[in-house]
Amino acid sequence: MRYYAKKLISLIMVLFLIMLLTFIAFQVIPGDGALARLGVDAEPEAVEALRESLGLNKSLPSRFFSFLGGAVRGDFGISYHYSKPVSELLAARFPATVGLAVIAILMIVIISVPLGLVCSRKEGGVADRIITLTTQTLMAVPSFFLGIIITLIFGLGLRWFSPGGYIAPGEDFYGYLHYMIFPAIAIAIPKIAMTVKFLKTSVLRELKLDYVRTARSKGNTERAILWRHVLKNALVPVITFMGMVIADVLAGSIVVEKVFNLPGVGRLLITAISNRDYPVVEAVVVYIACVVLFVNFFVDLLYQKVDPRVRLK
């Protein structure tokens, strides 16, 4: 229980610090929120009235605590560009980003774990050489380039999907899944290659340890040793990498969303930055920070389940 409490307190403190730094950063940036919303040709009286309604005339500490309280409630104010609540804009983009992340993560786990185990069990064999060569090649290919290739081959060539034809899950869920598979593949392929390499290296390192020799001397089969003993220990460093992957994908794959014309959080961030829509940018920055923090928090909790030595330390 003490381990959980320490991690939770650390999470809250870091989150508060991120909120503070985010707020200060956007206060330092030149510009006036009221002018950004009304335009530079607006009457001074209208600008001053809007500044008063937005609370821009309040003191800095007062504005920070208003921002903090709103963030806790999920209220980040009104978008300067869209003139809508920022929370509504984010909620409308979550299905694309979260759906893309879930499909990509499932692909990574389902494909990379078996391939990593095959490479480690058949080290130096034909399968290992082919998989290693393929993964080393795919690790060097950026996701956005894969997205362009997938669009050219499967979208424009084979016409398996309509490029830019995103379908909301509320309209047609199966159509939504069909379209999301292709950007998910573009994200997953390089991550699969990296995960296979991590897992193979970790498994091979574990196979050289004394407890594996002890398990063999007791008559355990190689398959039993691998699944019952080695895999659990080999997953410890892989969990760290997978946590980074999950945080990266959930934070919004900006370029891939742009390539496939997905109305996700990453694309919203690009639009908000170009329009100097600071409330939206603040909300997306806080969202990304929260994703990274909470994923790392759950990775730490998973660590102490997989490896009790973490808890004892």
N, C-alpha and C positions, 0 to 999 in steps of 0.2 A: 504493500500500500504506500510506503514511503517513496518507493521508486516512482510510482504513478503521480504522487503529489508533487515531487520535484520536477518532473517533466511538465506537468500541467502549469505550475507556477512559472517555469521558464518560458513556456509557450505564451502565456498571458503577457509577461514582461516584454518579450520580443515583439509581440503584436502591437502593444502600446507604443513601443519605440518606433516601429514602422509607421504607425498612424501619425505620430508626431513629426517624423522626418518627411513624410509625404505632404502633410499640411504645410510645413515650413517651406518645402521646395516650391510649392505652387504659390506661396505668398511672395517669394523672392522673384519669381519669373515676372518680367515686365508685362503690363497689360491690365485692362480694366474689364471685369466680367460684365458690367452693365453696358459698356461700349461694344463689347464683343457680341452682345445679344441684340442691341438696338441699332448698331452701326455708327460709324464715325460722324454721320450727318445728323444724328439725333439732337433734339433740343436739350440744352443743359438741364432744364427743369425735369424733363422726362428721365434723363440719365440719373439725376440725383434722387428722384423718387424711386427708381428701380434699385439703386444702390441701397436705399433705406429698406425697401421690401426684402431684398436679398440678405440683409444684415451685413453688408460690406462696410458700413460706417461704424460698426462695433469695434471694440478693442480686440487685439490679437488673441489674448487668452480666452475672451468670450467666444470668439469665432471658432477657436480650436475645440473648446468643449461642446459647442453646438455641432461641429463636424463630427466629433467623437461620439456624441449621443446619437446623432443621425446614423452614423455608420453601424453602431450596435443594433439599431432598429432596422437597418437595411435601407435607410433614407439618405440618399446622397444629393438631394436637391433636384433642381430642374436643369435640363440640358440647355445650353445656350443656343445650340444649332437646331435641335429638333423641337424645342419648347415642350418637352415631355419629361415626366419624372425619370430620372436616371435608372431607378430600380426597374421600371417597365422596359426600358431599352435593354438592360442586361438580361432580364427574364426572357425576353423574346429571342435573345441570341444563345441562351444556354442549351436548348435542344440540339443545335448544330455542333457546338463545341463539345459538350458532354457526350453526345452520341458518337461523335468521331473518336473521342478519347477511349470510350468503352470498347468500341469495335477494334480499334488499333491495339489496345492493351490485351484483349482476348487473343488476337492474332499472334502477338509477340509471345505470350505465355504458351499457347497451344503448340506453336511451331518450334520455338527456340529450345524448350526443355528437352523434347525427344532428340532433336538434332545435336544438342550439346552432349547428351548421354551417348549417342551413337559414336560421335567423334572421340569421346574419352574411352569407350570400350574397345573401339577398333582403331586405336592410335596407330598411324602409319599405314593403315590399309587403304584400299581404293576409295571406300566411302568417305573416310576421314580426309583424304587428299582432295576429293571433289568438293566436299562441303567446305573445307578450309579455304580453298581457292575461291569458291563462290562468295563466301562471307567476307573475305578480305577485299574482294572487288566491290561488293555492295556497300561495305562500310564507307568507301570513298565517294559514293554517289549521294549528292544532296537530295533531300525529300522533294524540294520544289522541282528539281530536274526530272525526278521520277514521275512527279505529277504531270509535267508537260508531256513526257513520253507516253504515259498511260492515257492521257487525253487524246494524243495523236493516234495511238494504235487502237484503243478500245472505244474511244468516243467518236472520233472523226473517221477512222478506218473501218472497224468492225461494227460500229454503231450499237454497241452494247449499252450505252447510256448517252444521254444528251448533255454535252458540255455546258455548264452554266444552268442546267435545268433542275435546280434544287427543289425538292418537294418537302413541305413541312410534314412532320409526323402526324399532325392532326388531320391533314387532308387524305394522305394515303400512307399508312405506316410501312407497308411492304415496298412501296415506291421509294420511300425515304431510306429504308435499309439498303435497297438496291443501289441507290445513288451514293450512299455514304461508304459503301465497301471500297470504292475505287480511291478516294482520298485517304481512307484508312490504310490501304495497301501502300500508298506512297509514303506514309509516315512510318508504317510498321517495318518495311523491308530493311532499312539501315539499322533500326533498333534491334531487329531479329539477329542480324549479322553480329552486332556488338554483344548481345546477350549470349549467343552461342559461344563466342570466344571467351567471355568471362566464365561461363559455366564449365566449359572444357578445361580451362586452366585450373579452376578451383577443384574440380573433380580429380584431375591428375595429381594435384598436390596432396589431396586427402588420401588417394590410393597408396601413397608412399609412406604413410604414417604407421606407427606400430599397431594401433588397434585394428587395422585392416589385416595385418599379418596374423594377429591373434584370432580374428574371426575366421580366417582361412584355415588355421590350424584346428579349429573346432569343427571343421567339415561343412561350413556354410558355402553355398554356391556363390558364384560371382554376381549373379542377378540379385540374390538376397542381400549380399553385402552392399551392393550399389544402392538398392532401394531402401533398405532398413537402416543403414548406418552412414554411408558416404554422402548420399544426396542431402540429408538434413544438414550436415556440417558444411557441405559445399555451397549450400544456398545462402549462407550468411553474407559473403561479399556480394553475391548476386542481388540480394534484397536491397542493398544500398543503391546499386545501379538501377534496379527496377523502380525504386522510389523516385529517383531523378527523372526517369523516363515518364512515369505517371504524372509527376508534377509538371513536366515540360509539355506534355500533350494536353492536360487539363487546363493549363494556363492559356492555351490558345495557339494553335499552329498557324501563325500569322500568314506566312507565305503560301502554305498549302491551301488555306481558306481563300486566299486571293486567287490562286490558280483555278480552283474549282468553283469559285463564286459562291462560297458558303457564307451565309449571314451569321458568322460566329463572333465570339468575343475579340479574337485577334483582329479581324477585319474592322470591327467597331472601333478598336483602339487606333488603327491607322487613320480612319476617317475623323475621329475626335482630335487627334494631334494636328492633322492638316487644317482643321477648322478652329483650332485653339479652343476647343470645347473642354475647359478645365474640369468641370464637375464629372464629366464622363471619364476623362483620363484619370482623375483621382480615384474614381470607383473601380476602374479596371486595374489600376496599380494595387489597390487594396485587395481586390479579388485575387490577383496573381500571388501577392504576398501570403494571403490566407491559404491558398491552395498549397504553396510550397511548405508553409509551416505545418499545416495539418497532415500533409503526406509524410513529412519527416517525423512528426509526432507519432503517427501510427507505425512507421517503420521502426522507431525506437521501441515501441511496445511489442512489435512483432519480434524484434531482436531478443528480448528477454524471454520470449516464449520458445524461440528456436534454440537460443544459446543461453542457458541459465548463468553462465559465467558473467554475462553483462549485468544481470541483477545482483550477483554477489559482489561485483566490483563497486 
